[in-house]
């Protein structure tokens, strides 16, 4: 099964594509979609949508795992991230790919066995599980790979969006 993991954001969207074969993960591609801070928000959202769509067309994932929004104290930032998350979800749904949501706690639990693991522990686990030479950068990329691995480990236990 090929899984696309997405860590949503509006400045940086992390993505990670892994093949899950038996109990083994093989990294296919990973990186970040970035938008310029001087771009108007509608153009940033379009860019994110277009790039997610391009990744789907290029790598043909079977399923998508996306991190749920963790609301921080800055409501304006949370709204902007939610908009970016929405266009990422729309790109996946428009391509007809089953999409699953996972909370940060679920992702940490699936990778480390501890829902309150810190970022460094999760990055170490991604490096170990995917047999990488170094931790993927930026952090958003490692987070996206973690969402993909969480999905494989959880066998679709996240909240699924119906795709018709």
N, C-alpha and C positions, 0 to 999 in steps of 0.2 A: 504494500500500500504506500502510495506517495502522499505525504502530508505537507501542506504549506502552513507554517506558523507565522502569525502576525502580531507584532507588538505595536499598537496604534499610537500615533502622535501626529502633530501637524508640522513640526520642524523636521522630525526624524521618524520614519516608520521602519521599524526593524522587520526583516523577513528572513525566514529560514525554511528551506525545502529539504526534507529527509525522506529516504526510502526506509520503510519499516518492514523487515524481512524476518519472519519468525520472531525471535527476541533480539534481533540485531538492528541497529540504526546505521544507515550510511548517509553521510551528508552529500547532498546533490549541489546545492547553491545556497549562499546566504550573503546578506549585506543589508544596506539601508537605502531607503528612498528619502532623499532630502529635498526640502523646499527652502528657498531663499527668504530671509526675514523681511526683505523689501517687497516681496510679491504680495499682491492683494489676496485676501483669504479665498475668494472664489477660484482664483487661478491655482492656488496651492492645493485646494481640494480636487480640482480637475487633474492636476499633475499626479496626485496620489491615486486617484481612480484609474487614470490611464496606465500608470506603472504597475499597479496590482493586476489590471486586466492583461497587460503585456506578459507579466510573469506567469499568469495562469495559462495563457495561450502557448507560451514557450515550454513550460515544464509540465503541464497537464496534471496537476495534483488531483488525487481521488477525493480528498477531504481537506478542510481548512480548520485550523484551531486558532482562535483569536482571544487575546487577553481581554477580560472585562475591564471596564474603566474603574480605576481606583480614584475615588473622589478625594481631592486634597482641599485645603482651605481656600485656595484661590478659585473662586467660582468662574471667573472669566477664562482661565486656563482650562478648567474642566470642560466648559462648553466648547471651546475650540478643539480640544482633544476628542470630545464626543462627536463633533462634526466630522473630523477626519476618520474616526472609527466607523461612522455611518457610511462614508463613501467607500471605505475598504469592504465593509459588509455588502454594500450594494454591488460592487464589482464582482464579488464572489457569487452572490445570489443570481445576478444577471447571467453568469456563466454556467449556472445550474449545478454548482458544487455544494455538497452538504457542508454546513458550517457549524462548528461547535464553539461555545464560549466557556472559558475557564477563569475563575478568580485567581488573583495572585497567590492566595493561600493554597488553592488546589494545585497550582503549578509547582509551588515549592514543596508541597507534600509528595507529589508524584516523583519529583527528582531526588529529593534528599530524605524523604520520610519524616520531615519536620516542617510544618506549615509556617513556622516563623524563621526559617533559615534566612541568612543574610545574602545579599547580592553576590558576594565573593564565593560563598558555598555553592550557589546555583551555577555560577560561571565555571567553577572547578568541576562540577558534575557534568556540565555540557562538554567541557574539554575531554573528560574521561569517557563519557558514554559514546561520544562521536569520534574518539581517538584522534583528536586534533592536536597539532603541535603547540598551539597557543589559544588563549581565550579569544573568541571573536570580538571584534570592535566595530562600531561602538557598542555600548552596553545593550542598546535596543536590539541589536542583532542577536546577542546571546539570549535575550529575553524571548525573542521570536522562536529561536531554536528550542528553548525550554518549553514553550507552548506546544510546539510540534511533538516533542518527546512526551510531554504530559498526555497529549491526546493518544499517542500510541500505547502508553502505559495504562491509560484509563479505559481503553477500548470503547471510546465514544460515550463515556459517562457524563460528559459536560452537557450543558443545555444546547440542544440542537435547534436550528432554524429549519423549518420545512422548506424544501426546495421542490417546486413542481415544474 
